Amino acid sequence: MLDLRKRSFGYMTEDRRLMNPVNICIEQNGMKYVADPTAGAVFVFGADNALQAILGKELRISPIDVVIRGPHCYVTDFASNQVVVMDKTTGKEIRRMGERGDGDNQFKLISDLTFGPEGTST
């Protein structure tokens, strides 16, 4: 973690299960969701940086990015080229969007994910 105000650097966790953190989504309450494609999961940390949960491990995903909206955890899955929607508390899969390909509603090399001002994904 970089603290630009304090000009300091430190580790959020020393948990060895977190192998290759590539993206993070931080909620206003301080909850942090970290996408790790090598570990095949989204790691959830509390505002105190304590590990709270590991989501998606049983789904065999390769998360590249993660966005939280309401009760849902949206993950771009490099393995399937889909957006996987999970319950952010339980990690239970709700649905998948898209498929591999070059056409409409298809992804060739899925990566980052963001939501527009009205909540629409882009």
Contacts in CASP RR format, 6 or more apart in sequence:
PFRMAT RR
TARGET T0000
AUTHOR 0000-0000-0000
METHOD contacts of the structure
MODEL  1
MLDLRKRSFGYMTEDRRLMNPVNICIEQNGMKYVADPTAGAVFVFGADNA
LQAILGKELRISPIDVVIRGPHCYVTDFASNQVVVMDKTTGKEIRRMGER
GDGDNQFKLISDLTFGPEGTST
1 9 0 8 1.000
1 10 0 8 1.000
1 11 0 8 1.000
1 12 0 8 1.000
2 8 0 8 1.000
2 9 0 8 1.000
2 10 0 8 1.000
3 9 0 8 1.000
12 32 0 8 1.000
12 45 0 8 1.000
12 49 0 8 1.000
13 43 0 8 1.000
13 45 0 8 1.000
13 49 0 8 1.000
13 51 0 8 1.000
15 43 0 8 1.000
15 51 0 8 1.000
17 39 0 8 1.000
17 43 0 8 1.000
17 54 0 8 1.000
18 34 0 8 1.000
18 36 0 8 1.000
18 39 0 8 1.000
18 43 0 8 1.000
19 36 0 8 1.000
19 38 0 8 1.000
19 39 0 8 1.000
20 36 0 8 1.000
20 37 0 8 1.000
20 38 0 8 1.000
20 39 0 8 1.000
21 34 0 8 1.000
21 35 0 8 1.000
21 36 0 8 1.000
21 43 0 8 1.000
22 35 0 8 1.000
22 36 0 8 1.000
22 37 0 8 1.000
22 63 0 8 1.000
22 64 0 8 1.000
22 65 0 8 1.000
23 34 0 8 1.000
23 35 0 8 1.000
23 63 0 8 1.000
23 64 0 8 1.000
23 65 0 8 1.000
23 66 0 8 1.000
23 112 0 8 1.000
24 32 0 8 1.000
24 33 0 8 1.000
24 34 0 8 1.000
24 35 0 8 1.000
24 66 0 8 1.000
25 32 0 8 1.000
25 33 0 8 1.000
25 66 0 8 1.000
25 67 0 8 1.000
25 68 0 8 1.000
26 32 0 8 1.000
26 33 0 8 1.000
27 33 0 8 1.000
27 68 0 8 1.000
29 47 0 8 1.000
30 46 0 8 1.000
30 47 0 8 1.000
31 44 0 8 1.000
31 45 0 8 1.000
31 46 0 8 1.000
31 47 0 8 1.000
31 52 0 8 1.000
31 68 0 8 1.000
32 44 0 8 1.000
32 45 0 8 1.000
32 46 0 8 1.000
32 49 0 8 1.000
33 42 0 8 1.000
33 43 0 8 1.000
33 44 0 8 1.000
33 55 0 8 1.000
33 66 0 8 1.000
33 68 0 8 1.000
33 73 0 8 1.000
33 88 0 8 1.000
34 42 0 8 1.000
34 43 0 8 1.000
34 44 0 8 1.000
34 45 0 8 1.000
34 66 0 8 1.000
35 42 0 8 1.000
35 63 0 8 1.000
35 64 0 8 1.000
35 65 0 8 1.000
35 66 0 8 1.000
35 75 0 8 1.000
35 76 0 8 1.000
36 42 0 8 1.000
36 43 0 8 1.000
36 63 0 8 1.000
37 62 0 8 1.000
37 63 0 8 1.000
37 64 0 8 1.000
37 78 0 8 1.000
39 54 0 8 1.000
39 57 0 8 1.000
40 56 0 8 1.000
40 57 0 8 1.000
40 60 0 8 1.000
40 61 0 8 1.000
40 62 0 8 1.000
40 63 0 8 1.000
41 54 0 8 1.000
41 55 0 8 1.000
41 56 0 8 1.000
41 57 0 8 1.000
41 61 0 8 1.000
41 63 0 8 1.000
42 54 0 8 1.000
42 55 0 8 1.000
42 56 0 8 1.000
42 63 0 8 1.000
42 66 0 8 1.000
42 73 0 8 1.000
42 75 0 8 1.000
42 86 0 8 1.000
43 51 0 8 1.000
43 53 0 8 1.000
43 54 0 8 1.000
43 55 0 8 1.000
44 51 0 8 1.000
44 52 0 8 1.000
44 53 0 8 1.000
44 54 0 8 1.000
44 55 0 8 1.000
44 88 0 8 1.000
45 51 0 8 1.000
45 52 0 8 1.000
46 52 0 8 1.000
53 89 0 8 1.000
53 91 0 8 1.000
55 73 0 8 1.000
55 86 0 8 1.000
55 88 0 8 1.000
55 91 0 8 1.000
56 63 0 8 1.000
56 75 0 8 1.000
56 84 0 8 1.000
56 86 0 8 1.000
56 91 0 8 1.000
56 93 0 8 1.000
59 84 0 8 1.000
59 86 0 8 1.000
59 93 0 8 1.000
60 79 0 8 1.000
61 75 0 8 1.000
61 77 0 8 1.000
61 79 0 8 1.000
61 80 0 8 1.000
61 84 0 8 1.000
62 77 0 8 1.000
62 78 0 8 1.000
62 79 0 8 1.000
63 75 0 8 1.000
63 76 0 8 1.000
63 77 0 8 1.000
63 78 0 8 1.000
63 84 0 8 1.000
64 75 0 8 1.000
64 76 0 8 1.000
64 77 0 8 1.000
64 78 0 8 1.000
64 110 0 8 1.000
64 111 0 8 1.000
64 112 0 8 1.000
65 75 0 8 1.000
65 76 0 8 1.000
65 111 0 8 1.000
65 112 0 8 1.000
65 113 0 8 1.000
66 73 0 8 1.000
66 74 0 8 1.000
66 75 0 8 1.000
66 76 0 8 1.000
66 113 0 8 1.000
67 73 0 8 1.000
67 74 0 8 1.000
67 113 0 8 1.000
67 114 0 8 1.000
67 115 0 8 1.000
67 121 0 8 1.000
68 74 0 8 1.000
68 88 0 8 1.000
69 115 0 8 1.000
69 119 0 8 1.000
70 88 0 8 1.000
71 87 0 8 1.000
71 88 0 8 1.000
71 89 0 8 1.000
72 85 0 8 1.000
72 86 0 8 1.000
72 87 0 8 1.000
72 88 0 8 1.000
72 94 0 8 1.000
73 85 0 8 1.000
73 86 0 8 1.000
73 87 0 8 1.000
73 88 0 8 1.000
73 91 0 8 1.000
74 83 0 8 1.000
74 84 0 8 1.000
74 85 0 8 1.000
74 113 0 8 1.000
74 121 0 8 1.000
75 83 0 8 1.000
75 84 0 8 1.000
75 85 0 8 1.000
75 86 0 8 1.000
75 113 0 8 1.000
76 83 0 8 1.000
76 84 0 8 1.000
76 110 0 8 1.000
76 111 0 8 1.000
76 112 0 8 1.000
76 113 0 8 1.000
77 83 0 8 1.000
77 84 0 8 1.000
77 96 0 8 1.000
77 110 0 8 1.000
78 109 0 8 1.000
78 110 0 8 1.000
78 111 0 8 1.000
80 96 0 8 1.000
80 99 0 8 1.000
80 100 0 8 1.000
81 98 0 8 1.000
81 99 0 8 1.000
81 100 0 8 1.000
81 101 0 8 1.000
81 106 0 8 1.000
81 107 0 8 1.000
81 108 0 8 1.000
81 109 0 8 1.000
81 110 0 8 1.000
82 96 0 8 1.000
82 97 0 8 1.000
82 98 0 8 1.000
82 99 0 8 1.000
82 100 0 8 1.000
82 107 0 8 1.000
82 110 0 8 1.000
83 96 0 8 1.000
83 97 0 8 1.000
83 98 0 8 1.000
83 110 0 8 1.000
83 113 0 8 1.000
83 121 0 8 1.000
84 93 0 8 1.000
84 96 0 8 1.000
85 93 0 8 1.000
85 94 0 8 1.000
85 95 0 8 1.000
85 96 0 8 1.000
85 97 0 8 1.000
86 92 0 8 1.000
86 93 0 8 1.000
86 94 0 8 1.000
87 94 0 8 1.000
97 105 0 8 1.000
98 105 0 8 1.000
98 106 0 8 1.000
98 107 0 8 1.000
99 105 0 8 1.000
99 106 0 8 1.000
99 107 0 8 1.000
100 106 0 8 1.000
100 107 0 8 1.000
100 108 0 8 1.000
101 107 0 8 1.000
101 108 0 8 1.000
102 108 0 8 1.000
113 121 0 8 1.000
114 121 0 8 1.000
114 122 0 8 1.000
115 121 0 8 1.000
115 122 0 8 1.000
116 122 0 8 1.000
END
